[in-house]
């Protein structure tokens, strides 16, 4: 490769790593919330399985990208599912421990798998949209794509998986130390579902919303601004609740 081409690919790779890190933080939060109710040993296993599935689905999505560009239903199902579990949790009056324990380990893993599929498609579609503008190289094609572009997307996906691995554990600790923050976390899950819905509506097969708008600064500023407000509000409200509980004791 020429030096200018290497620099161009290197710059896009750095942007992609940041992008995948942000997208993977959503994935990690959902994974943490879904596995939180499990006993410690099963929780760790569920997170590890979730990480493995995230890797498998992301690699599979790279190879199937030409097919995925025409299948908007996968993202739509993922968006609907995240919004559903968020609303179900927030509108449910009884959040007792019995209801949490009734959810089996196998069912939890199945739910994690469904969420991972939706996030994998969202992640890889975003990565391909970023990388497609790069010039072709003399490298052989992999999965129907220029070899260099494939490697850049693969490295971005791996970076995202590293974020999931460490972020999921962090989110589990936060949810354990501050149980009352779970409502804010579920609001975030619903908001992530809205983001997936926006990406679905901007899918080339539907094109109800402009793809440039969904990938542009206005929507991204709105999304991350609301995400930050929910996170900060949830943090301070949960802290106040914890202080009141300790005073009451």
C-alpha positions as CSV (number, residue, x, y, z in Angstrom):
1,X,0.0,0.0,0.0
2,X,1.1,3.6,-0.6
3,X,1.8,5.8,2.4
4,X,-1.2,8.1,1.6
5,X,-3.5,5.1,1.4
6,X,-2.1,3.7,4.7
7,X,-2.7,7.0,6.4
8,X,-6.3,7.2,5.0
9,X,-7.1,3.7,6.2
10,X,-5.4,4.3,9.5
11,X,-7.5,7.5,10.1
12,X,-10.7,5.7,9.3
13,X,-9.7,2.8,11.6
14,X,-9.3,5.2,14.5
15,X,-12.7,6.8,13.9
16,X,-14.2,3.3,13.5
17,X,-12.7,2.1,16.9
18,X,-14.3,5.1,18.6
19,X,-17.6,4.5,16.9
20,X,-17.6,0.8,17.7
21,X,-16.7,1.6,21.3
22,X,-19.8,3.9,21.6
23,X,-22.0,1.3,19.9
24,X,-20.6,-1.5,22.1
25,X,-21.3,0.5,25.3
26,X,-25.0,0.1,24.5
27,X,-24.5,-3.6,24.0
28,X,-22.7,-4.0,27.2
29,X,-25.3,-2.1,29.2
30,X,-28.1,-4.3,27.9
31,X,-26.0,-7.4,28.5
32,X,-25.4,-6.3,32.1
33,X,-29.1,-5.5,32.8
34,X,-30.3,-8.8,31.3
35,X,-27.8,-10.9,33.4
36,X,-28.1,-8.8,36.6
37,X,-30.8,-11.0,38.3
38,X,-28.7,-14.2,38.0
39,X,-26.6,-15.7,40.7
40,X,-22.9,-14.5,40.6
41,X,-21.6,-17.7,38.9
42,X,-24.4,-17.8,36.3
43,X,-24.1,-14.1,35.7
44,X,-20.4,-14.4,34.8
45,X,-21.2,-17.3,32.5
46,X,-24.1,-15.4,30.8
47,X,-21.8,-12.4,30.2
48,X,-19.1,-14.6,28.7
49,X,-21.6,-16.3,26.5
50,X,-23.0,-12.9,25.5
51,X,-19.5,-11.8,24.6
52,X,-18.9,-14.9,22.5
53,X,-22.2,-14.5,20.7
54,X,-21.4,-10.8,20.1
55,X,-18.2,-11.9,18.4
56,X,-19.8,-14.6,16.3
57,X,-22.7,-12.4,15.2
58,X,-20.4,-9.5,14.3
59,X,-18.1,-11.7,12.2
60,X,-21.1,-13.4,10.6
61,X,-22.6,-10.0,9.9
62,X,-19.4,-8.9,8.1
63,X,-19.5,-11.9,5.8
64,X,-23.3,-11.4,5.2
65,X,-23.2,-7.7,4.8
66,X,-24.4,-7.7,1.2
67,X,-27.4,-9.6,2.3
68,X,-28.0,-7.5,5.5
69,X,-28.2,-4.3,3.5
70,X,-31.6,-5.6,2.2
71,X,-32.9,-7.1,5.4
72,X,-34.2,-4.3,7.7
73,X,-36.4,-6.6,9.7
74,X,-33.6,-7.8,11.9
75,X,-32.9,-4.3,13.2
76,X,-36.6,-3.7,13.5
77,X,-37.1,-6.7,15.7
78,X,-34.1,-5.7,17.8
79,X,-35.4,-2.2,18.2
80,X,-38.9,-3.4,19.1
81,X,-37.5,-5.9,21.6
82,X,-35.4,-3.3,23.5
83,X,-38.3,-0.9,23.7
84,X,-40.6,-3.7,24.8
85,X,-38.4,-4.9,27.7
86,X,-37.8,-1.2,28.8
87,X,-41.5,-0.4,28.9
88,X,-42.4,-3.7,30.5
89,X,-39.9,-3.0,33.3
90,X,-40.9,0.6,33.8
91,X,-44.7,0.0,33.7
92,X,-44.6,-3.0,36.0
93,X,-45.6,-2.2,39.5
94,X,-44.2,-5.3,41.2
95,X,-40.5,-5.6,40.8
96,X,-40.2,-8.2,43.5
97,X,-37.3,-10.6,43.7
98,X,-39.6,-13.6,42.9
99,X,-40.3,-12.3,39.4
100,X,-36.5,-11.9,38.8
101,X,-35.7,-15.4,40.0
102,X,-38.4,-16.9,37.8
103,X,-36.5,-15.9,34.8
104,X,-34.3,-18.9,34.0
105,X,-30.6,-18.8,33.0
106,X,-31.5,-20.4,29.6
107,X,-34.1,-17.7,28.9
108,X,-31.7,-15.0,29.9
109,X,-29.0,-16.3,27.4
110,X,-31.7,-16.4,24.7
111,X,-32.6,-12.8,25.3
112,X,-28.9,-11.8,25.3
113,X,-28.5,-13.6,21.9
114,X,-31.5,-11.7,20.4
115,X,-30.1,-8.4,21.6
116,X,-26.6,-9.3,20.4
117,X,-27.9,-10.0,16.9
118,X,-29.6,-6.6,16.7
119,X,-26.5,-4.8,17.9
120,X,-24.2,-6.8,15.6
121,X,-26.3,-5.7,12.5
122,X,-26.3,-2.1,13.7
123,X,-22.6,-2.1,14.4
124,X,-21.5,-3.7,11.1
125,X,-23.9,-1.6,9.0
126,X,-22.4,1.6,10.6
127,X,-18.9,0.3,10.1
128,X,-19.5,-0.6,6.4
129,X,-21.1,2.8,5.7
130,X,-17.9,4.4,7.1
131,X,-15.4,2.2,5.3
132,X,-17.1,2.0,1.9
133,X,-15.9,5.4,0.9
134,X,-12.3,4.2,1.2
135,X,-10.5,3.5,-2.1
136,X,-10.0,-0.1,-3.2
137,X,-6.6,-1.8,-2.7
138,X,-4.8,-4.6,-4.5
139,X,-5.6,-7.1,-1.7
140,X,-7.8,-10.1,-2.5
141,X,-11.5,-9.9,-1.7
142,X,-12.8,-11.4,1.6
143,X,-16.5,-12.0,2.0
144,X,-17.2,-10.2,-1.2
145,X,-15.4,-7.1,0.1
146,X,-12.0,-5.5,-0.6
147,X,-9.5,-7.3,1.8
148,X,-8.2,-4.1,3.4
149,X,-11.7,-2.8,4.1
150,X,-12.6,-6.2,5.6
151,X,-9.6,-6.1,7.9
152,X,-10.4,-2.5,9.0
153,X,-14.0,-3.6,9.9
154,X,-12.8,-6.7,11.6
155,X,-10.3,-4.7,13.8
156,X,-13.1,-2.2,14.6
157,X,-15.4,-5.1,15.6
158,X,-12.7,-6.6,17.9
159,X,-12.2,-3.2,19.5
160,X,-15.9,-3.0,20.2
161,X,-15.8,-6.5,21.7
162,X,-13.0,-5.4,24.1
163,X,-15.2,-2.5,25.2
164,X,-18.2,-4.9,25.8
165,X,-16.0,-7.2,27.9
166,X,-14.9,-4.5,30.3
167,X,-17.9,-2.3,30.2
168,X,-20.4,-5.1,31.0
169,X,-18.6,-5.9,34.2
170,X,-18.5,-2.2,35.1
171,X,-22.2,-1.8,34.5
172,X,-23.0,-5.0,36.6
173,X,-21.1,-3.5,39.5
174,X,-22.9,-0.2,39.2
175,X,-26.3,-1.9,39.1
176,X,-25.4,-4.1,42.1
177,X,-24.1,-1.2,44.2
178,X,-27.0,1.1,43.3
179,X,-30.1,-1.1,42.7
180,X,-32.4,2.0,42.4
181,X,-30.4,3.1,39.3
182,X,-32.0,0.2,37.4
183,X,-34.9,2.3,36.3
184,X,-32.6,4.8,34.7
185,X,-30.7,1.9,33.1
186,X,-34.0,0.6,31.6
187,X,-34.8,4.1,30.3
188,X,-31.4,4.0,28.5
189,X,-32.2,0.5,27.1
190,X,-35.5,1.9,25.7
191,X,-33.6,4.9,24.3
192,X,-31.1,2.6,22.6
193,X,-34.1,0.8,21.1
194,X,-35.3,4.2,19.7
195,X,-31.8,4.6,18.2
196,X,-32.0,1.2,16.5
197,X,-35.5,2.1,15.3
198,X,-34.1,5.3,13.7
199,X,-31.4,3.2,12.0
200,X,-34.1,0.8,10.8
201,X,-36.2,3.7,9.3
202,X,-33.0,5.0,7.6
203,X,-32.2,1.5,6.1
204,X,-31.7,1.6,2.3
205,X,-34.6,-0.7,1.8
206,X,-37.0,1.6,3.7
207,X,-35.4,5.1,3.5
208,X,-38.2,6.7,5.6
209,X,-35.7,8.8,7.3
210,X,-32.6,10.2,5.7
211,X,-29.5,8.1,6.4
212,X,-27.4,11.3,6.5
213,X,-29.6,12.6,9.3
214,X,-29.3,9.4,11.4
215,X,-25.5,9.4,10.9
216,X,-25.3,13.2,11.2
217,X,-24.4,15.5,14.1
218,X,-27.9,16.7,14.9
219,X,-29.4,13.2,15.7
220,X,-26.2,12.0,17.4
221,X,-26.1,15.1,19.6
222,X,-29.8,14.5,20.6
223,X,-29.1,10.8,21.2
224,X,-26.0,11.3,23.4
225,X,-27.4,14.4,25.1
226,X,-30.5,12.5,26.2
227,X,-28.4,9.4,27.2
228,X,-26.2,11.7,29.3
229,X,-29.2,13.3,31.0
230,X,-30.7,10.0,31.9
231,X,-27.4,8.6,33.2
232,X,-26.7,11.7,35.3
233,X,-30.3,12.0,36.6
234,X,-30.3,8.3,37.5
235,X,-27.0,8.5,39.3
236,X,-28.0,11.4,41.5
237,X,-31.5,10.2,42.2
238,X,-30.1,6.7,43.2
239,X,-27.5,8.4,45.4
240,X,-30.2,10.4,47.2
241,X,-32.3,7.3,47.7
242,X,-29.3,5.4,49.1
243,X,-28.7,8.3,51.6
244,X,-32.3,8.3,52.7
245,X,-32.3,4.6,53.3
246,X,-29.1,4.8,55.4
247,X,-30.6,7.7,57.4
248,X,-33.8,5.7,58.0
249,X,-31.8,2.8,59.4
